[in-house]
Amino acid sequence: MAHIVILGAGAGGTPAAYELREVLGKQHKITLINATETFQFIPSNPWVALGWRKREEISFNLRPCLQNKGIGFIALPAERIDAESSRIHLANGESVDYDYLIIATGPRLAYDLIEGSGPNGGHTQSICTVDHACKAYEGYEHFLKDPGQVVVGAFQGASCFGAAYEYALAMDTDLCRRKLRSMVPITYVSPEPYIGHLGLGGVGDSKEMLEAEMLHRHIKWICNAKTTKVEAGKMYVEEYNEFGEKICDHILAFKYSMMLPPFRGVASVAKVAGLCDPNGFVLVDQYQRSPKYRNIFSAGVCVAIPPVEQTPVPIGTPKTGYMIESMVTAIVHNIRDELEGQPAVNTGTWNNICLTDFGDTGAAFVALPQVQPRNLTWSKKGKWVHLAKIAFEKYFMRKIKTGSSEPIYEKYMLKALGINCLDK
């Protein structure tokens, strides 16, 4: 009997546990390790930060769901991975041995790289966790009593730009509903070289589409932006041109700010010799396996993927749900094949699907694959995107609660978007 351990209970780790149990049956042991007992649906955090969702609507205790599937669960932080001995040391001093390890921790939110940033001791809010989103809503409620300038966007090294656009545009919708928009100048600040780049070099007409949306909503922007520090009510931003030359210094006043952080690898993973790149992201081959440690696989935001192109200000590459789902399925089938004495041959499809909700409408972007040139590039805008994200939230929450391993993107999402051409 093999013991497969999964580190991280997010959108990659939890489905991996369910899919492993379905594919392997009951003859192998599966254990999920996570710092807390809670599963949280990260894509709904922008709604939480605006008061459109409550914590209990997008998070729940995961232990009963895993127990129903015969999956072990340890709700403790992993302090250290001894990859040579195939052992994980936990925060309480205990350890867990494994035959295979799947790393799906997500990123470390590296607010420490920008002085004065972040929700814990800094001056900017975050929507990266449900705790951050709840704190952002508390700040937003206070802001609504005395509204003023807002700065929303992402710091250099960030990668999930769709969430930054989503929050800026949904905030515009919320303020209009409250009849306060005329009192709130909004500036979008991003290391992207242009609006709609999305960390992907653009997707279809994403540049024109998002620029038009920002102009229509009177949102100003600064791209190729490097934030040097944040003080109470002030953000210091350097703007660069396409050649990487600084062209302007900005001091942006604000009464409220939400900025996405740079992403880095979590400490317990990044410290393993030969496992990660310099930023702490796990190096994997085409089979999602570590080139150095043959019994370690990885999926999700913690995986090292190079930028799709060089930009004047550094940015990361987004890893969205379809890509993560594909990585997980490849890993599960590779572990099964190895346990049956067969070589690992399954590979993920690094494709990108993004639903960006604006509160009253939205935009969907599809890049197959995410690196140009692409087999398919597709983008659409409409109220249906807002409704599609609500449906996706409800479906995915049900999927995790019931322990389903159903592949939502392959089976439902692409069909719903009317896309029949897949890059396999």
SULDA-V903050 format. One record per residue. N is the residue number from 0. SS is DSSP state (a for helix, b for strand, c for the rest). PHI is phi as a letter, one per 30 degrees, with the letter a starting at -180 (none if undefined). D_FIRST is the distance of its C-alpha to the first C-alpha in Angstrom with 2 decimals. Layout:
N:SS:PHI:D_FIRST, N:SS:PHI:D_FIRST
//
This chain:
0:c:none:0.00, 1:c:c:3.79, 2:b:c:6.71, 3:b:c:9.74, 4:b:c:13.00, 5:b:c:16.27, 6:b:c:19.52, 7:c:j:22.38, 8:c:c:22.93, 9:c:c:25.77, 10:c:d:26.52, 11:c:c:23.73, 12:a:d:20.92, 13:a:d:21.11, 14:a:e:21.30, 15:a:d:18.34, 16:a:d:16.21, 17:a:d:17.70, 18:a:d:17.39, 19:a:d:13.70, 20:a:d:13.21, 21:a:d:15.69, 22:a:d:14.46, 23:a:c:10.68, 24:c:i:11.29, 25:c:c:9.62, 26:c:d:6.27, 27:c:b:5.06, 28:b:c:7.00, 29:b:b:10.36, 30:b:b:13.18, 31:b:c:16.72, 32:b:c:19.17, 33:b:b:22.87, 34:c:d:26.12, 35:c:b:27.35, 36:c:d:26.44, 37:b:c:28.41, 38:b:c:27.95, 39:b:b:31.21, 40:c:c:32.55, 41:a:e:34.15, 42:a:e:36.44, 43:a:d:38.44, 44:a:e:39.34, 45:a:e:42.73, 46:a:d:43.65, 47:a:d:42.73, 48:a:d:44.92, 49:c:c:47.84, 50:c:i:47.38, 51:c:d:46.34, 52:c:b:42.98, 53:c:c:41.95, 54:a:e:38.82, 55:a:d:37.48, 56:a:d:37.93, 57:a:b:35.50, 58:b:b:32.95, 59:b:a:31.00, 60:b:d:28.42, 61:c:d:24.97, 62:a:e:23.01, 63:a:e:23.88, 64:a:d:22.98, 65:a:d:19.42, 66:a:d:19.06, 67:a:d:20.25, 68:c:c:17.32, 69:c:i:14.67, 70:c:c:14.36, 71:b:d:14.70, 72:b:b:17.98, 73:b:b:19.68, 74:b:c:23.35, 75:c:b:24.34, 76:c:d:25.51, 77:b:d:23.50, 78:b:d:25.97, 79:b:a:24.47, 80:b:c:21.70, 81:b:c:21.11, 82:c:d:19.85, 83:c:d:20.27, 84:c:c:17.90, 85:c:h:15.51, 86:b:b:16.66, 87:b:c:18.65, 88:b:c:21.54, 89:b:c:22.80, 90:c:d:26.44, 91:c:d:26.32, 92:c:j:25.34, 93:c:d:21.71, 94:b:b:18.85, 95:b:b:15.33, 96:b:d:12.94, 97:c:b:11.00, 98:c:c:9.37, 99:b:b:11.57, 100:b:b:14.68, 101:b:c:17.02, 102:b:c:20.49, 103:c:b:22.65, 104:c:d:24.99, 105:c:i:28.24, 106:c:c:31.22, 107:b:d:33.18, 108:b:d:36.55, 109:c:d:38.85, 110:a:d:42.07, 111:a:d:42.80, 112:a:d:43.90, 113:c:b:46.91, 114:b:e:49.22, 115:c:i:49.91, 116:c:c:47.32, 117:c:j:44.71, 118:c:d:44.72, 119:c:c:43.97, 120:c:j:47.13, 121:c:c:48.25, 122:c:b:50.58, 123:c:b:48.49, 124:b:d:46.20, 125:c:b:42.75, 126:c:b:40.77, 127:c:d:37.41, 128:c:b:35.86, 129:a:d:36.90, 130:a:d:38.31, 131:a:d:40.40, 132:a:d:41.53, 133:a:d:42.69, 134:a:d:44.59, 135:a:d:46.07, 136:a:d:47.38, 137:a:e:49.01, 138:a:d:50.71, 139:a:d:51.68, 140:a:d:53.30, 141:a:d:55.32, 142:a:d:56.26, 143:a:d:57.56, 144:a:d:60.18, 145:c:b:61.65, 146:c:d:60.45, 147:c:a:61.07, 148:c:d:59.52, 149:b:b:55.81, 150:b:b:53.69, 151:b:b:50.37, 152:b:l:48.14, 153:b:b:45.73, 154:c:d:45.88, 155:c:e:45.42, 156:c:j:41.78, 157:c:d:40.80, 158:c:b:39.11, 159:c:c:38.82, 160:a:d:42.52, 161:a:e:42.31, 162:a:d:41.79, 163:a:d:44.95, 164:a:d:47.04, 165:a:e:45.69, 166:a:d:46.69, 167:a:d:50.11, 168:a:d:51.02, 169:a:d:49.67, 170:a:d:51.61, 171:a:e:54.69, 172:a:d:54.16, 173:a:d:53.75, 174:a:d:56.84, 175:a:d:58.89, 176:a:d:58.00, 177:c:d:59.15, 178:c:i:62.36, 179:c:c:61.56, 180:a:d:60.74, 181:a:d:64.27, 182:a:c:63.81, 183:c:b:60.57, 184:c:d:60.66, 185:b:c:57.13, 186:b:b:56.18, 187:b:c:52.94, 188:b:c:51.91, 189:c:a:49.27, 190:c:d:48.43, 191:c:e:48.19, 192:c:d:51.02, 193:c:a:52.22, 194:c:d:51.63, 195:c:i:48.93, 196:c:d:47.19, 197:c:i:43.97, 198:c:i:42.31, 199:c:b:42.24, 200:c:i:45.72, 201:c:i:46.78, 202:c:b:45.59, 203:c:i:48.38, 204:c:c:51.33, 205:a:e:49.39, 206:a:d:52.05, 207:a:d:54.95, 208:a:d:53.18, 209:a:d:52.12, 210:a:d:55.37, 211:a:d:57.33, 212:a:d:55.32, 213:a:d:55.86, 214:a:d:59.56, 215:a:d:59.97, 216:c:c:58.52, 217:c:h:60.58, 218:b:c:57.63, 219:b:d:58.56, 220:b:b:56.10, 221:b:b:55.67, 222:c:c:53.29, 223:c:h:52.42, 224:b:c:52.38, 225:b:c:51.13, 226:b:d:51.28, 227:b:c:52.33, 228:b:a:52.45, 229:b:b:52.87, 230:b:c:55.31, 231:c:e:56.19, 232:c:i:57.65, 233:b:b:57.67, 234:b:b:55.36, 235:b:c:56.29, 236:b:b:55.39, 237:b:c:56.21, 238:b:c:56.67, 239:b:c:56.28, 240:c:c:57.57, 241:c:d:55.79, 242:c:c:56.46, 243:c:i:54.77, 244:c:c:58.15, 245:b:d:58.72, 246:b:c:61.43, 247:b:a:61.59, 248:b:c:60.71, 249:b:c:60.17, 250:b:c:60.31, 251:b:c:59.01, 252:b:d:60.01, 253:c:a:57.76, 254:c:c:57.48, 255:b:a:53.91, 256:b:b:51.27, 257:b:b:47.68, 258:b:b:46.20, 259:b:d:42.69, 260:c:d:41.41, 261:c:d:40.21, 262:b:c:36.43, 263:b:b:34.56, 264:c:d:30.98, 265:c:d:29.73, 266:a:d:30.28, 267:a:d:26.79, 268:a:d:25.77, 269:a:d:29.17, 270:c:d:29.21, 271:c:d:26.31, 272:c:d:28.16, 273:c:i:28.09, 274:c:d:25.93, 275:b:b:28.87, 276:c:d:32.42, 277:c:e:35.39, 278:c:c:35.15, 279:c:i:31.56, 280:c:d:30.04, 281:b:d:26.78, 282:c:d:27.52, 283:c:b:25.48, 284:c:c:26.00, 285:c:d:26.45, 286:c:c:22.72, 287:c:i:22.55, 288:b:c:20.86, 289:c:d:22.39, 290:c:d:24.42, 291:c:c:23.83, 292:c:c:20.22, 293:c:d:18.13, 294:c:c:15.01, 295:b:c:17.37, 296:b:c:18.73, 297:b:a:21.54, 298:c:b:23.52, 299:c:j:26.71, 300:c:d:29.73, 301:c:d:28.08, 302:b:d:27.85, 303:c:d:30.72, 304:c:b:32.98, 305:c:d:36.51, 306:c:e:39.52, 307:c:d:40.86, 308:c:a:44.17, 309:c:d:45.99, 310:c:b:48.01, 311:c:e:50.83, 312:c:c:48.81, 313:c:d:45.06, 314:c:b:42.78, 315:c:c:39.08, 316:c:c:37.42, 317:c:d:36.29, 318:c:b:32.78, 319:c:c:33.20, 320:a:e:31.00, 321:a:d:30.95, 322:a:d:29.87, 323:a:d:27.07, 324:a:e:25.85, 325:a:d:25.93, 326:a:e:24.06, 327:a:d:21.21, 328:a:d:20.96, 329:a:d:20.99, 330:a:d:18.15, 331:a:e:15.90, 332:a:d:16.74, 333:a:d:16.45, 334:a:d:12.85, 335:a:e:12.17, 336:a:d:14.38, 337:a:d:12.85, 338:a:d:9.35, 339:c:c:11.68, 340:c:i:13.68, 341:c:c:16.51, 342:c:d:18.50, 343:c:d:18.78, 344:c:b:22.12, 345:c:d:22.29, 346:c:b:24.93, 347:c:d:26.35, 348:c:c:29.96, 349:c:d:31.72, 350:c:c:34.22, 351:b:b:36.04, 352:b:b:37.13, 353:b:b:39.07, 354:b:c:40.80, 355:b:c:43.44, 356:b:c:45.18, 357:c:c:48.77, 358:c:j:49.19, 359:c:b:51.62, 360:c:a:50.47, 361:b:l:47.89, 362:b:b:46.79, 363:b:c:43.80, 364:b:b:42.88, 365:b:b:40.68, 366:b:b:40.13, 367:b:b:38.22, 368:c:d:37.20, 369:c:d:38.16, 370:c:d:39.64, 371:c:d:43.08, 372:c:d:44.20, 373:c:c:42.36, 374:c:d:41.88, 375:b:a:42.72, 376:b:b:44.35, 377:b:b:45.12, 378:b:b:46.60, 379:b:b:48.31, 380:b:b:49.88, 381:c:l:50.70, 382:a:d:50.28, 383:a:d:47.51, 384:a:d:45.23, 385:a:e:45.75, 386:a:d:44.88, 387:a:d:41.87, 388:a:d:40.38, 389:a:d:40.92, 390:a:d:39.16, 391:a:d:36.26, 392:a:e:35.95, 393:a:d:35.90, 394:a:d:33.41, 395:a:d:30.91, 396:a:d:31.17, 397:a:d:30.53, 398:a:e:27.57, 399:a:d:25.85, 400:a:d:26.96, 401:a:c:25.71, 402:c:i:22.36, 403:c:d:23.47, 404:c:c:22.03, 405:c:d:25.34, 406:c:d:26.72, 407:a:d:30.02, 408:a:d:31.75, 409:a:d:31.22, 410:a:d:31.84, 411:a:b:34.56, 412:a:d:35.89, 413:a:d:37.21, 414:a:d:38.68, 415:a:d:40.35, 416:c:d:41.87, 417:c:i:43.16, 418:c:c:41.32, 419:c:c:40.36, 420:c:c:40.08, 421:c:c:36.63, 422:c:c:35.72, 423:c:c:32.60
//
